[in-house]
Amino acid sequence: MSGNKSEKKVKHKSCYQCEGKGYIEIRDCAGEIQRTETCSFCEGKGYRISRTG
């Protein structure tokens, strides 16, 4: 027995909502970009953290 607690591995995956950009583009019906907003899913990081183990 080593006495170590099981280590959790942290993986960074690209955010599916903003596709890793950290922001989303709000477009009008013609497809023109009206504004950009910080992605609320990843909080502007561009990736989401998933813990395994």
Secondary structure as GFF3:
##gff-version 3
##sequence-region A 1 53
A	DSSP	beta_strand	9	14	.	.	.	ID=ss1
A	DSSP	beta_strand	23	27	.	.	.	ID=ss2
A	DSSP	beta_strand	33	38	.	.	.	ID=ss3
A	DSSP	beta_strand	47	52	.	.	.	ID=ss4
###
